[in-house]
Amino acid sequence: MEIRLHGPGEPPRPVAVTLRTPGNDFELAVGFLHAEGLVAGADDVASVAYCLGPEGEQEYNVVTVRHRNKIAEQITPRSFVANSSCGLCGKTTLDDIEQRCPSLAGRGPLVAESVVHALADLLAPRQTVFAATGGIHAAARVTPAGEVIALREDVGRHNALDKLVGHAVLERALPLTDEVIVVSGRLGFELVQKAALAGATVIAAIGAPSSLAIDAARRFGITAVAFVRADRANVYTHPERIAAGR
């Protein structure tokens, strides 16, 4: 899917092409642009729509986000496809990313250990595309009490989280300071980065974390939890947000 950004008085500009599972395309576009620093919140978004082809037909693989402000000078198009498994395509250094993520230390909810252990079971019945294919990732927003607010699925881990964050942007739900983000696969640096930009203070993964993800979570002030199971979970950073024995 090609993502374009269109500022007032400017021609639409391509930003990236991402490999995605169709569905929630508008949220994916907005979430991706949020992670790129091109959309700060709902007030920046005038509209989101599929592009029209030469005969007036909708092109469902091209989405244009109309920005309320001139934006062309801030766009640096990626020169290749953004692979669904790589959230750092086109990035030259990690320093720029870290500078955009203020520390979240000292903020956020207290999450009971019992809620952490229940996260995998909360996701499973809501992963309808995974149930049909066995090959789709999921990302969810969960309250500290264990209630699922929203869940999105995609073949790419990063796209699933972009869809989730894009939904939060359009619903004016950012920042996600008092919620838990849950991801179905591994916990990579890029997922921590996207969570930090969304203001999330707790991120939990069913799979393993990377060492860079742990380092980033520590610097950003995020509680990183991985290998989440019904009877155990590993807390790697900022454990003060997890209420053990509850």
C-alpha positions in Angstrom: 0.0 0.0 0.0 1.3 3.4 -1.0 0.9 6.2 1.6 0.7 9.7 0.4 0.6 13.0 2.4 -1.2 16.1 1.0 -0.7 19.5 2.5 -2.9 22.6 1.6 -1.7 24.1 -1.6 0.7 21.3 -2.2 0.6 18.3 -4.5 0.2 14.9 -2.8 3.6 13.5 -2.0 4.4 9.8 -1.7 5.9 8.9 1.7 6.3 5.1 1.6 5.0 1.8 0.3 4.4 -0.8 3.0 3.5 -4.5 2.6 0.3 -5.0 4.6 -2.7 -7.1 5.2 -5.7 -5.2 3.8 -8.0 -3.8 6.4 -7.9 -0.7 8.6 -5.9 0.9 5.9 -6.7 4.5 7.0 -5.5 3.7 10.5 -2.3 2.2 9.1 -1.6 5.3 7.1 -2.2 7.6 10.0 -0.2 5.4 12.4 2.7 5.1 10.1 2.8 8.9 9.6 2.6 9.4 13.4 5.6 7.2 13.9 7.4 9.2 11.2 6.7 12.4 13.0 4.5 13.8 10.2 1.2 13.6 12.0 1.2 14.6 15.7 -2.5 14.0 16.4 -6.0 14.1 15.1 -5.9 17.9 14.6 -3.3 17.4 11.9 -5.6 15.2 9.8 -8.1 16.9 7.5 -9.2 13.6 5.8 -8.1 10.2 4.8 -9.2 8.6 1.6 -8.3 6.0 -1.1 -7.0 7.7 -4.3 -9.1 7.9 -7.4 -7.8 6.3 -10.7 -8.1 7.7 -14.2 -11.6 6.5 -14.6 -12.7 7.7 -11.2 -12.4 4.3 -9.6 -11.0 4.0 -6.1 -7.4 2.6 -5.9 -7.5 0.6 -2.7 -3.7 0.3 -2.6 -3.1 4.0 -2.4 -4.1 6.1 0.6 -3.8 9.8 0.9 -3.8 11.6 4.2 -4.7 15.3 3.8 -2.8 17.4 6.4 -4.1 20.6 7.7 -0.7 22.3 7.5 1.9 22.5 4.7 4.1 19.5 5.1 6.0 18.9 1.9 9.4 20.1 3.2 9.3 17.6 6.0 8.7 14.6 3.8 11.7 12.4 2.9 10.3 9.6 0.8 11.7 6.2 1.4 13.5 5.0 -1.8 12.3 1.4 -1.4 9.5 -0.7 -0.1 9.1 -0.7 3.7 9.3 -4.4 4.5 6.6 -5.4 6.9 9.2 -6.9 9.3 11.5 -3.9 9.4 10.5 -0.7 11.1 13.8 1.1 10.5 13.9 1.0 6.7 15.3 4.3 5.5 16.6 5.3 8.9 20.3 6.3 9.0 20.8 6.5 12.7 19.0 5.7 15.9 19.8 9.0 17.5 17.1 10.9 15.6 14.5 8.4 16.8 15.6 8.6 20.5 15.6 12.4 20.4 11.9 12.3 19.5 11.0 10.1 22.5 11.0 11.9 25.8 11.4 9.7 28.9 8.1 8.4 30.3 9.7 7.5 33.7 7.5 8.3 36.6 4.3 8.0 34.7 1.9 5.2 33.9 -0.4 2.7 35.6 0.2 0.0 38.2 -0.6 -3.4 36.5 -1.3 -6.5 38.6 0.8 -9.5 37.9 -2.4 -11.5 37.3 -3.4 -9.2 34.5 0.0 -9.6 32.8 -0.4 -13.4 32.9 -3.8 -13.1 31.3 -2.7 -11.0 28.4 -2.1 -13.9 25.9 -5.6 -15.3 26.6 -7.1 -11.9 26.1 -5.6 -11.6 22.6 -6.3 -15.1 21.3 -10.1 -15.1 20.9 -10.0 -11.7 19.2 -7.4 -12.6 16.6 -9.9 -13.6 14.0 -7.5 -13.3 11.0 -4.9 -15.4 12.8 -7.5 -18.0 13.5 -8.2 -18.3 9.8 -4.6 -18.1 8.6 -2.2 -19.0 11.4 0.2 -16.3 10.1 -0.9 -12.9 11.3 0.4 -10.7 14.1 -1.7 -8.6 16.5 -1.3 -5.5 18.7 -3.8 -4.5 21.3 -4.5 -1.7 23.8 -5.5 -3.1 27.2 -6.5 -1.3 30.4 -4.6 -2.0 33.7 -7.7 -4.0 34.7 -7.4 -6.3 31.8 -10.0 -5.0 29.4 -9.2 -4.9 25.7 -9.9 -1.5 24.2 -8.9 -2.2 20.6 -7.0 -4.9 18.7 -5.6 -4.8 15.2 -4.0 -7.5 13.0 -1.5 -7.5 10.1 1.1 -9.8 8.6 3.7 -7.3 9.8 4.2 -6.7 13.5 5.0 -3.0 12.9 1.9 -2.5 10.7 -0.3 -4.1 13.4 1.0 -1.5 15.9 0.7 1.3 13.4 -3.0 0.4 12.8 -3.5 0.4 16.6 -1.8 3.7 17.1 -3.5 5.2 14.0 -6.9 4.2 15.5 -5.9 5.9 18.8 -4.9 9.1 16.9 -8.2 9.3 15.0 -10.1 8.6 18.2 -8.1 11.3 20.1 -7.0 8.7 22.6 -3.3 9.7 22.7 -1.2 9.5 24.7 -1.6 5.9 25.8 0.1 6.6 29.2 -2.4 4.7 31.3 -2.7 1.6 29.1 -0.8 -1.5 28.2 0.2 -2.3 24.7 0.4 -6.0 23.9 2.0 -7.5 20.8 1.7 -11.1 19.7 5.2 -11.7 18.5 8.8 -10.6 19.3 9.5 -7.3 21.0 11.8 -5.4 18.7 13.3 -1.9 19.1 10.9 -0.5 16.5 7.8 -1.6 18.5 9.3 0.1 21.6 9.9 3.2 19.5 6.3 3.3 18.2 5.0 2.7 21.7 7.1 5.5 23.1 6.0 8.0 20.5 2.4 7.1 21.4 3.1 7.8 25.0 2.7 4.2 26.2 4.4 3.3 29.4 4.0 -0.5 29.4 4.5 -2.9 26.5 4.2 -6.6 26.7 5.1 -9.3 24.2 4.2 -12.9 23.8 7.6 -13.6 22.2 11.2 -12.7 23.0 12.7 -9.2 23.3 15.8 -8.0 21.5 18.6 -6.5 23.5 18.2 -3.2 21.6 14.5 -3.2 22.5 15.4 -3.6 26.2 17.9 -0.8 26.0 15.4 1.5 24.3 12.7 0.7 26.9 15.1 1.4 29.7 16.1 4.8 28.2 12.5 5.8 27.2 11.2 4.9 30.7 9.0 2.1 29.5 8.2 -1.2 31.3 9.1 -4.0 28.9 7.6 -7.4 29.5 8.1 -10.5 27.3 7.6 -14.2 27.2 4.1 -13.6 28.6 2.4 -16.8 29.6 -0.4 -17.8 32.0 2.0 -18.8 34.7 5.0 -16.5 34.1 6.5 -13.4 32.4 9.8 -11.7 32.3 10.0 -8.0 33.3 13.1 -6.4 31.8 12.8 -2.7 32.6 11.0 -0.5 35.0 9.4 -3.2 37.1 7.9 -0.7 39.5 4.7 -0.7 37.3 4.1 -4.4 37.8 2.4 -5.2 41.1 3.8 -8.6 42.0 1.6 -11.1 43.8 -1.7 -9.4 42.7 
